[in-house]
């Protein structure tokens, strides 16, 4: 790779390959050749923060400071999300919740496996409240992400009004609180929504997950695209047994599950159901 003279730090093909290898080991993320500039711009922030002079120094620093791995992962993960993204999934969720709740029984359990800054789990929570016409629906939501920084944003549940501009006005009135004074221009999710959600950092490549089986729904949308095929299949082999016998797995719009994977059957648009 040709060195760009405008770059503040030396950065060549070997640096890029070393970073690419390290993020694959740490988080399973496959970075394509087109991500060279992105890797430079994001890792340079860590170099400046740590007063380091080169990418090689940073790689040595990673080896000597295990706590930096989390910040390294945070720097390279992408968190593109929005409220009610792929709305057909939330219409399906409404029907699933009605179908599976037997009245007076156990709470329905949902795992949002890529919570990012919180828009997806809060959309799930709003759907549950709408479905049961209650701010205390019989639903428990586990919201996980590998990026600890975005999870802090999610836990706060505070967003600029621009982030909710496309949200249905009925939902805005029911579930959002508008900021006043120095908080003008911001909105906060109602605390009742937050009580339905448990936020937790989780790396899908970890050997153990703090996720109990018997889930009714797993949202794992636009996550698998970052992994190679063998990692995708390995994760599915671990996720599907966490579903109840006829639980649902919801994938992203650009993701498909291999037809040879018999544990799930397609029942809707990127909507799958566990089968024996």
Buried (B, 14 or more C-beta within 10 A) or exposed (E): EEEEEEEEBEBEEEBBEBBBEBBBEBBBBBBEEEBBEEBBEBBBEBBEEBEBEEBEBBBEBBEEEEEBBBBBBBBBBEBEBBBBBBEBBBEBBBEBBEEBBEEEEEEBBBBBBBBBBBBBBBBBBBBBBBBBEEBEBBBBBBBBBBBEBBBEBBBEBBBEBEBBEEBBEEBBEEBBBBBEEEEEEBBBBBEBBBEBBBBBBBBBBEEEBEBEEEBBBBBBBBBBEBBEEEBBBBBBEEBBEBBBEEBBBBBBEEBEBEEEBEBBEEEBEBBBBBEE
